[in-house]
Amino acid sequence: MSITRRRRKLKQLLEIDKLSVAFKTNKGSFTAIQDISLKIGVGETICLVGESGSGKSVTSKSVMRLIDYENGRISGGRIVLDGEDLTLLSQKELRALRGKKMAMVFQEPMAAFDPVFTIGSQIIEVIIQHNQGNREQAWERAVYLLKRVGIPEPEIRMNQYPGELSGGMLQRAMIAMALSCSPQLLIADEPTTALDVTIQAQILHLLQELKEEFNMSIVLITHDLGIAAEMADTIIVMYAGQIVEQASAQQLFDKPHHPYTRGLLRSITTMDSNRTARLFSIEGTIPHLSDMPSGCRFHPRCPFATERCAKDSPPLRLVNERLTACWYAEELVGLEDWVQDAAVVDTTANTNTYTDQGSSDEIGNQVSPGETLFEIKGLSKFYPIGKGTFSRSKSNIRAVDDVSFSIKKGETFGLVGESGSGKSTLGRVLLQLERATEGKVLFEGKELAKLSTKELQGARRDMQIIFQDPYGSVNPRWKVGDIIGEPYDIHDSFSKTEKRAKVEELLELVGLNRTMYDRFPHEFSGGQRQRIGIARAIALNPKFILADEAVSALDVSVQAQIVNLMQDLQKKLGLTYLFIAHGLNIVRHLSDRIGVMYLGKLVEIAPTDQLFQHPSHPYTKGLLSSIPSTDPTQKRAWIEIQGEIPSPANPPSGCRFHTRCPAATARCKEEQPELLQIREGHWAACHYPL
């Protein structure tokens, strides 16, 4: 059914017509979005997708008129909600509509709640402000909504402060607050980006249920095309402040009509992607508002661009029953290789540098021709917490509890698990950024905890880290050359000329220009900053790199560029990686073996393909089932992992996963399972492995 015919059947709730938004800055006024037009019917879900800087969030904030508080103004067009033009209303009139007719769920719930007021008081305030009942009725409705969004013990949560709730629970509370006055339109701006895959799956299913229950329309902003495939009726692709394609989810995934959409879809790593192939990525970066190209804004990055694309901007027009802004859409979709099947599975191939042909000899380890680089034996890290100001009795947060495994030279060992499972703590203890409470960490056979300060500094040449947020880990007042060259200042004594030459070589090695030496971090995009972080990490030619959520904050195409770069450097420099992430598809693509952590313990270790094809622990199976599918026609067989990860200060007895496991028995509650080998190279800590 065409996009136009389908829309006639829906009563229109929101209509945006030729909307343009400008922002005032110190350097003048910049147009952030231009001539945006879209419609959403009652009960419909529209997804806005595109890279960071494409204008998705600006579009959503414009509907709520929140841009007015950010030096933004609507410079053209209309926004009509249920027959009322929002562009003509005062802020006082808009406050009467926000929460009642339209509501928003933000990416960061801590920014939406006031930390000094309880959750309950803030939800009640919204209900009373919109005259939806007295205080007693508002309390009852708030409790009902918290219960409805899946928060246990809602009466207790009403009296808690935002800082006392986990990220997933706080996101649910924000959804409850958004629904408190039964709005007709719910805008969700990256509502699951910062959440684990299990909590993400719960939130998405919750939004689908609430949409049906409240007959709401949803505008969902996401850079995860798997979420768009699962949630959307219609997908709108934005680039550099303009809409470049609009189609139904099935139309878009079956045959994209714009080169940018095609590029985004080809950049996706799925459960079925060929691990032997390099990831596809769109070359270049999205242009800055102050430096928009002429003609089609995508033409500098488009492999099909012509002189006409550089001169003339294509209009958004109807092509094959969908809207697209490309001069050559009809010709391009007829090309033989236009729709390439990226999901070619070759489970026998292994392109990574590490291969393991040996037999098993101990937990999580295998005897192979490759030497062991890291050996971890019975490692624990506890953080003491006091029970009172004057009390001597202490309890511990058991962040890492009796973990044993090894990492071979040249391999990539992936580490996955929900937030709070102990992944990052384990990584920090490996690098001796934190001291272990118990156990041993051996690097090339040497126990790191027993090294002197001087010896440890020498060992640190060979152990480096790539951070999740490279901007937050550097001095913003330093030039890029000084940031990358800092390891030389600590470990070597090069002259300024020698240091500059080495840093410029590193810049080229990670795909940046030598001329960037004298620029500052804020002048770079997220992907470029991550390349700078990688350059600093490889400066001393280390043997081992810890990549802690190194690509999770990046757009899908930039993520693909960084993953390809990491693999290239591994082959060129013989690097060994510990890759920590919650994006399971990326972990699958990069890793030779994967360890799954839950509440401080390793619950499964296996070669990558074996783990994904035959998960043996119920937790691993639940994690894998939580990955969104990129096929709108196929609904995943979702195995819900109920609730959230318990507190590491008070872990459950027996198997720590038994409180959330659908297959738990009395034995699971009483007896802690050992990590045992269930097949060649495959270890699981479960009384009843799958």
N, C-alpha and C positions, 0 to 999 in steps of 0.2 A: 504494500500500500504506500502511495507517495506521501511525502512529508506534508503536502498541502491538504490532501484529502483526509489524512488522519487527523489533522488539527481541526478540521471543520466539525468533527464529532465531539470535540472537547470545548466546554465553555471556557473562554479566556479569563484568566485571573490577572496575569501580569503582561503588560506590553511595553517593551522598550523600543523607541523609534528614533533612529539616527542620533544616538546619545554620544556626546563628546564631553570629555572632562579634562580640565587643565589644572596644573599645580603651580603655585607661585614659589619660586626658590630665590636664593641670593644671586643666581646667575640668570634670572629672568623667568618667564612663564613657559612651561612645557606641556604639550598635549599628551596625556597618558593613554587615553582611549579615544578612538575617532569613528564616528558613524556606526555605532553598534546598534543593531536591531535584532530583537528576539521576542518570542511569545512563549508563554507557558500556560497550559490549560489546568483546570481544576483536577487535582489528583495525579498530575504528571510530574516526573522527575527529569530535570535537565542537568547534564554534567558539563561544566566548563573545564576544558583541559588545555594544556600548553606549558611551555617552559616558564621558569621564574622570569618575571619581567614582561610577560605577554599581556597583562592587564586583567587577569581573572579576578583578583581580589578587589581591584579598583572598581570593576563593574559591580560586584556584589555590595561593596560599601556605598556605591552611588545609589543603589535602590533604597538602602536605609538612610541615605543622606549623611552618612558618617564622615564622608570626605570633607564636609564643611568644617570639621574640627581638625583637619590635617592640611590646612592651606589649599584645599581643593575647591573647585567650583564647577558646576555644570555649565559648559560654554555653548551647548547646543543640544537640541532634541528634547524628548519627553519620556517620562516614566509614569505609566498609568497602572495603578493597582486597584482592581475591582471598581473601575470607572472613575477613580480619583487621580488627578495629575499631581504626583508628589513633588515635581519641580517647582510648583507654584506655592507650596505650603511653607509656613514659617516653622522654626524649630519647635515652638510651643505646640503647634498643631501636629507636627511629626511625632513628638513625644507621646501624644495620645494614641498614635497608631503603632508605635514600636512596642512589641510585646503582645499587643491585642490583635492586630491584623497581620503583622509580619514580625518575625523573630530571627535571631542569628545565633549560630553555634560557632564559636571561634576555634582556631587551631590550638591555641594555648589557653586552657581553662583557668589557670592561675591568674592570667591577666584580666579575665572577665569577672572574677569574684573579688570582693574586698576582703583582704586577709584578716581584718580586725572584727568582722561580723560573722556570726554563725551562718551555716548553709541555710538553715530553716528561716532565719530572719530575712535573708535576702530574697528567697522565693516568696515569702509572705508579703514582703514589701511590693513586689511586682503585682501580685493579685489584688491587694488593697488599693494600690495606685490606680488601677484600671476598673475600680468599683465592681469587682467580681465576687464580693462577699465581705462579711465582717472578719475580725481577727480569728475567731474560732473556726469559721468556715474555711478561711485561708489556710489555717494550720492543717485541717483535715485534708484539704485538697493537696497541699504540699506533701504530706505523708503518703497519700495515694500515688502521687506522681513519682516520688522516689522509689516506692515499691514497684510501680509499673515499669520503670526503666531498669529494674533488676538490682537495686541496692538493698542488701540485706539489713535487717534491723533499722528500718527508716526512722523510727521514733528516736533512736539513739543518734543517728546521723544528723538529725535536725539540729541538735545542740552542739555539733562539732564544727570546728573552724576549717576553712579550705586546706590549710597546711596539714591537717590530720588525715586527709583522704589521699589515696593513691591516684596516679594519673588517670587510670581507666575509670575509677569510681567518680573522680571529679568531673570527667567528661560526661558521665551519665547524669550527674547532678546538674550540669549546665544544660543538658538536653531537657531535663525535668523543668528547669527554670524557664527555658524557651517555650515549653508547651503549657506553662501555667495558665495562660489566658486563651488557650485553644486558637492559635494563629492560623490564618489561611495559608500563609507562605512561610516556609522555613528555609533559611539560607544557611548552609553548612560549609564553612571555609576550611578545607583541609582538616576535617574533624578527627581523622584517624592517623595522620602522618606521624605523630610522635608516639604512637601506641604500638605494642607488640601485636604480632599477627593474630594471636588468639583473642585479645581484647578488641582488635580491629574487626574481626569477624563478628564478635558479639554486638558491637556498636552498629555495624552495617545491617545485621539482621533486625536489630531493635528499630532502626530508622524505617526499614521496610514495613515492619509490623505497625508502627505508630502512624505511618503514612496512610495505611488502610483504615486504622481505627479512627483517626481524626479527619480523614478525607483531605489531607494537606497536599499542597504542591511543594516540591523540594527543588531548590537550586543547589547543586552539590559541586564544589570546587575541589579538584584533585589533580595531582600529576601522575597518579597511578592509574594506568589505562585498564588494569584488571578490575579495579573498583568501578570504573566507568562502565565496563562491559557488564558487570553484575547488577549495577544499580539503575542505569539510565534508560529512559525511553528514547530520549534524544541527546546526542552529543554535539557540543559546539566547540570547535577547535579555534583557539585564539593565538595570534602571533603578532608581537610588537604593537599591541593596542588595537588590533583589528580582528574581525572574524574572517577566517580563511576557508572554513568548511562547516556545514551543518547538515546532519543526517541522523537517521535512526541508528541505534547501536549496531543492529545487524548489518545495515547498509555500510556503515563506516568500517567495520571489521572485515566484512566480505570483500569490499573493493574501495579503498580510499581514493578520492579524486584529486587531492592536492598533494604536491610533492612533500610538503611539510608533514602532513598527516601520515603519509606513507613512511617518511623517515622516523616519525615517532613510533609507529607500529613495528617497524623493523628493528628498533632499538630495544624492544621488550625482550627480556630473558624469561622464558617460561619453564615449566617442569619438563616439557618435551623438547626444549631447544637442544641443538647439536652442540655438545660440549667440546667437540674437536674444532669448531669454527671460531674465528674471532668475532666478537660482538660488533654489530653494525652501530655506527654513530653518525650523527649529523655533524659535518665539519663546521668549525667556527662557533660563534656565540651570538645570542640575540642582541640586536643593536640597542644602544643607550637612547633614552628619550631625546637627548640633545643632539644626536647625530643619526637621525633616521635616513636611510638611503632613499633615493628617488625611485619612482616606478613601484614595482612590486617589492615590498619590504623584505621578502624572503630571497630575492634574486641573488644576493652575494653568497648565499649558502646553497643555492639550488643547482643541482647538476644538469638541469634541463633548461636553464635560463638562456634567453636570447636578448638581442638589442632592444626588442620591444618591451621585454620585462623590465629592463633597466630604465626605460623612458616613461612608460605608461603604467599607471596603477590599475590592475584588473578589478572590475566590479564584482560584487557577490551576486551570482546569477544561478538560475535553475539549470542544472545539467543532470540528466538521467535521474530525475525525481529526487534530487537533493541539491543543496546550495553549495557553491564553491567559488572561490576567487582565484582562478587561474586561467590564463589566456589559452592554454593548450590542454585543458582537462580531457576533452573528448579524444584527442589523439593519444595522450599519455596512457589512459586506461586501456587502450587497445594494444599496447606493447606486450610482447610475449612474457617478458620478465617483470612486468609491473607488479603483479601480486606474486611475490616469492614466498615459498613455504619455508619459514624460518624454523619450523618445528620438525626438522628431520632428526630422528633419533638414531644414534649409533652407540649403543651401549657397550660395544666391544672395544671402541677406540679409547685411547688415553694419550693426549698430547702433552700432558704435564711432565715436568722434568723428573718427578719422583715416581718410581715403579717399585712395587713390592711383590716379590715372587717367593718370599720365604715362608716359614712356618711360625706359628705363634709360640711364645714362651712365657709371657707374663701379661698382666692386665693392660690392655690397650696398646701393647707393644707387639712388634713383629720383627723377627730376625730377617734381615734383608741385606743385599749387597751394600746398600747405603749406610753410612755411619750415623750413629745417634748424635744429634746436636744438643737437644734438651732432654733431660730425663727428670721427671717429677715423681717423687716418692712420698706418699702419705701426707701431702701438703694440706695444711689448714691455716686459715687466717680468721681470728676472732677479734671483735672489737668490744671491749668491756663497756657496759652501761650501768650507771648507778641507779639504785632503787630509791634513793632519797639523799638529801643534802648531807646528812650526818651519818648515813648508814654505811657500814663497811661491807655489807653483802652486795655482791655484784652478780649480774647476769651478762651473757655475751650475745652479740650478734654474730652468728656463725656464717660469715659471708662465704667462706670456702671451707669444706669439711672433708678431710681425708681423701684427697684427689690424687690419683696416680695415672700417668700416661707418658708417652715419649713423642718427640718430634724428630723426624729424620732429616738429614741434610738434603736440601733441594726440594723438599715437599711443601705443600701448603696445607696446613691443618686448620680446618674451619671449626669455629666454636659458636654454637647457637643456643638459644634459650631466652625466656622472657626477661624483662627488666627485673632485677632483684635476684637473679639466679646465681650471680657471682662471677660472670664472665670477665668483666673489666677488672675486678679485684684480683682474679687469678693472673691476668695479664700483667698487672702492676707488680705483683709479687715475683713473677718470673723475671722481670727486669730489675728487681731489687729496689724499686721505687717505694715499696713497702716491705717490711720484714715479716717473714712467715712466723706464725705462732708455733706451729709444729711442722715436721717433715723436712725434706731436702729438695733443693733445686740444683741440678748438676748441668753445667754448660761445658760441653766438650770434656766431660769427665771430672771437672772441677766443681766442688761445692761452693756456690757463690757466697753463701752466708759466712764462710770461713776465710774469705779473702780480706786482705788489708784494704784500707781506703785507697791506697795507690794502685794496688792490684785490681780492685773493682773498677777504678776509673779506666784502667787499661782494657778491662773486659768490656766496658761500655762502648768502646769503639765498634765492637762487633754486634752490639744490640741496640737497635734504634726503634723509634715509634712514629707512626703516622696518626695524628689525632683526628677526631670526628670534625672538629671546628678549627681549621688551621688559622683563622683570623683571631680566635680567642687564645691561641697558644703562642702568639708572637707579639712583640712590642710594636704597636701601630706607628710609633715615631721613628722606627728604624726603616732604612731602605731595604729593599729585597736582597740586594747584594750582601748586606751585613747580616741579615737573617739566615740566609743560606750558608754564609761563610763563618757563622759563629762556631760550629764544631772545629774548624781549623784553628780558631783563636784558643780553644781549650786544649786540643790534643796535639797541635802541630805549631811550628814557628815559621810560617811563610812570610815573605815580604808582601807588601800591598799589591805589587804587580803580579806576583805568583798567585796570591789569593784571588785576585780579580779574574785572572785567566782560568783558574780552576772552576770558579763559580759560573763564569760564562759558558764553560763546557757543560756544566750541570744543567744550566738553563736550556741549552740546546738539546741535551739528552732527554729532558722531560717535555720537549715540544714547545718551549717558550723561546722568545727572541733574546739575543744577547743584550740588546738595547734596554731591556727591562731592568737591568741591574740597579739603576738609580731611581726607580719608581717606588712608591709606598704601597703597603698592602691594600688600602681602601680603593686603589685605582684598578683593582682586578676583580673579575667575576669569581663566583664560588669555585668553579672548576679550575680556573687558573690558580687560585689560592691553594687548592689541594695539590696542584702540580708543584707549587713552591714548597709545600710541606714535604712532598716526596723527595724533591731535590735536596732539602736539608737532611732528610733521613738517610739518603744514600751517599752523602758527601764523603764519609770516611770509609766507603766501600765495606759496609758491614756484612756479616754472615747471616744475621737474623733481623727481621722487621716485624714488630707487632702493629697490625693495622686494626685499630679499635673503632669500629663503625666508620671507617674511612670514606665510604661512599653513600651512607644512608641519607644524608641531607641534600644530595645532589639530584638534579633532574635526570630522567631516564637516559637521555642521549649523552649528557656529560658523564653520568655514571659509567656508561659503556666505554667512553674514552679513557677514563681513569683505570678501569679494570683491564683494558687492553694494554695500557702503559705499564701497569704492575706486572702483567704476564711477560711483556717484552723485556722489562728490566730483570725479571727473575731468570730468564734464559740467558741474557747478556752478562749478568753479574753473579749468577749462581746463588741467588738469594733463597732464604727459607722464610716462609711467612706463617704467623699465627693470625688468622683472619677472623675477627669477631664481628658479628653482624646479626640483625634480625630479619634482613631480607633473604629468605631462604633460597630463592632462585639464583641470586648472585653468588651465594655461598656454594651452591651446587656447581656453578660454572667454574669457579676458581679452585675449589679444594680437591685434594687427593683423598683425604680422610676427613671425617667430621665427628666431633664430639658434641653430645647434647647435654647441657647442664640444667639441673633443676634444684633450686633452693640449696646451692652450695655443693651439690654432688654431681658427678658424671653418671648419667643414667644409661647412656648408649655411646659406643664408638664403633664406627664401621667405615669401609671404603665408600666413597660418595655414591656411586651408582647403586650399590647394595643397600645403603641406607634409604635412598629415595624409592627404590623398587620394593624392598622388603623391610620396612621399619618393624622393629621387634618390641619396642616399648610403647605402651599406650600413649605416653606423653608425646613421643616423636610422631606417632601417627596423627595425633590431634593437631600438632604444629603443621604438619604437611597438608592436612585437610583444610586448614585455615587460609591457605594461599588462594587469593582470588583467581578465578579462571578468566582468560582473555577471549573466551568463546561465548558470546551472548546466548547462543542456542543451547549450551550445555550448563546445567546447574550442578555445582560441585556437590559431592556427597560429604556434607559437612558433619564432622564429629565434634560436637561442642565440648570444649573443656570448660566446665562450669566454674564460675567465680574467678578469683584472682589468686596469685601466688601468696601463700601465707607469710607471716613475718619471720625473717631468719633469727629473730630474737627468741621465738617460741615455736620452733618447727614441730610438726606433728610426729607422734611416735610411729614406729614401724617404718613402712615405706612413706617417704615424705609426700608422695603424689597421691596417696590413697584418698585424701579428702576431696579430690577432684576427679578421681579415676572411675569411669563407668563400670569397670570390671573388678573393683576392689572387693576383697573378702575379709573375713575375720583375721586370717593369717597376715594379710597386708597391714592391718592396723597394729599388729603386735610385733611382727618380726621384720627387721630391716633387710632387704635383699642385697646380696653381694653382686658386684660387677663380675659376671662370669662369661666365658666364651660359649657362644651358642652355635657358631659355625666359624669356618676359617676366617680369622681376622675380624670377626664381628662379636662385640661384647655388649651385654645388656644387664641392667640391674633390675630384674623383674622376676617375681615368683612364677609368673605365668606368661613367658615371652610369646609374642604373636608369631 
